[in-house]
């Protein structure tokens, strides 16, 4: 089994910074690439990231760079770039054979490609894996207990990376179901927006529980149709992540939904954020992919229309409640 000791993280947002801190907390050298010059400067000079992860003290062994060329000599790279910008960053990576471990969640518009699909197109010679599960960045950075899914088609690759990432408070569970891990992460962000809408509109906890249950049914239909395993969707990368992000305003997607539920305009909510609510980008893409495959995903479709400003919350809720009655298993 290959050992991995020199890690790099591509992406200086909250999750990328938290993962870099996780790996550097014991003094191991970790290199983080960020596009934002102020993030690079703050990490190197002050050992903090006040833009994306304020309040977290970072290890001195964590250093930042704005040059992707500096990521060439590492054993493995955790890629934490939002999906809409991922293809361009992958195209700029220096040549190498270090595994790419994708930590972003979503599908690419037009191609319906997941991160690992883009990697197969742009960097086919590199091994690929997916890290996904119920995680809030500030808790991981603080060393609070976390369990997560590490998926790779090659079981030995998954086991080797999981062993290298594992810490007493950070426990990766290995899977070979890459598509299941990616679908769980993409769809749960959309459903978190929906749950935030329910909260912001004051519709109550009964409605949120119903939405989580029916949303999980949508995730399962979409996942099984695309070859995912039911066990993955019911595990950390699916249901586990869904429950976390659908029940806390610490989730950017849930917080976006809360604003929509209160009647705030989607374009204003998203323009006012430097961080990305991934579900806002994923909703129209997953909805389009589901329609193309003939998969019924009414909650996802509703979120896509709300984010696009094509319907009002009151009308969307009425439309969902007036759908024909059906057996629960469908």
C-alpha positions, 0 to 999 in steps of 0.5 A: 500500500502506497503511503502519503506523507506530503499533502497539498490542498487546492482551494483556500475557502473554509473547507480547504483551509479546515482540511489543511489544518487537519493535516498540519495540526501535528506539525506536518508540512502542508501546502495550500493553494489559494487564488485570493492574495489576501488569503495567502498573505494572512495564512503565511503571516498570521497563521489564520484565514480571516476571510473564509475561516475566521477564528481558527488558529492555523498551524505554522507548518501550514503554508500558502501559495498563489502559484499552482506550480508549487503543488508539483512535488507533493504525494497527494492533492485534496481539491476543494475548488467549487465545481463551476471553476474546477475545470479551469483549475485542473487544466492549470495543474502542473504535470504529475501522478499524485492522486487527486482527492475531490472534496467539492460537491456538484455537477458541471452545467451542460456536461452533467460531469461530476468532479471526478469525470472532469479529472478523467478528461483533463488528468487521466493519468492521475488516480482519483478519489472523493472525500464527502460526508457530514462536515462543518469546516469550523468543527474539523479545524477545531479537532471535533469528532468527524466521520466521512466517506473516502471513495475510490474505484481502486480499493487499495487507493482508497485504503491508503489515502484513508489511512493517511488522512485518519486522525484520532478525531477524523475517521474516514470510512472507505468505499469504492462507490465513487458515483454514490459519494458524488451524488450524495454530496451534490443533491444534499446541498440542494435539499439543504436550501429547501430545508432552509426555505421551510425554516425561513418561511416558518413552516415548522419542524413537521414540514422540515422532517417531511422534506428531508424524507422525501428529499432523500427519496429523490436522492436515492432515485437519482443515485440508483438510476446513475449506478450508485449503491443504496448503502452509500446513499444511506451512509455518511456521504448521503443521508448523514450529510443530508441530516447535518446540512438540513438542520443548521444555519452553519450550512451556507446552503441552509442559510441561503434557503432561510433568506429565500424563505423570508422573501429575499431575492436570490440574486441579492443573497448570492451576490452578497456572499464571498463564499459559495452555496454549492447547492445554488449552482447544483440545483438547475444542473441536477434538475436538468440531468434528472429531466433528461433521464426521466427521473422525478425530482420535484423538490430539486426542480422547485429549488432550481426555479426559486434560485432562478427567481422563476417562482415565489416561495408561496407558489412553490410550496402550494405546487408541492403540496398539491401534487397527486398522492402516491405510495411512499416508496415512489 
